[in-house]
Amino acid sequence: MADNRELLHDPRITLMGLFAETYNTLTDHTAAQLASHQLAPAEFEALLRLSRNQDHRLRMSDLAAQAGLTNSGATRLVDRLENRGLVARETNPDDRRGTTAALTADGLAHLTDTLPGHLEIVEKRFLDGIPAEQRDTFFSTLRALRDHLRPEAERGAH
């Protein structure tokens, strides 16, 4: 049997392990906080993306692309949010065949109630672990990596 020691100790494996551990730990913390506001992480993500877009609206296909969902996944997600009065569907004025998801006033209020606790976790569990002088580089590196892996993530954003 060949010596696999070098392969098994490849630093890329360590890199992916560190990334996965960090992501999973942060996700656990944020998911618990979101659940205390009756939101699943994907629901929070959709509300946040809608809130940060011009007029608090996105075409359903753009919401799907930005959130990394299939079109049917975005439809089911918006169904849940619409049933709770947090999002409304509208006919796209530019394309009557298309549907737009729009954040409601209740949705915006629910999101703004949720954000302070979320931001506290991001600050204490994530940003406090990155030296202040390295944060700009970290942000731009993370954005470059995201853009490389998911160039469609900005689709429809203003």
Helices and strands as residue ranges (DSSP letters): H 5-8, H 11-35, H 41-51, G 54-56, E 57-59, H 60-67, H 71-83, E 87-92, E 95-103, H 105-121, I 122-126, G 127-129, G 132-134, H 135-149, G 151-154
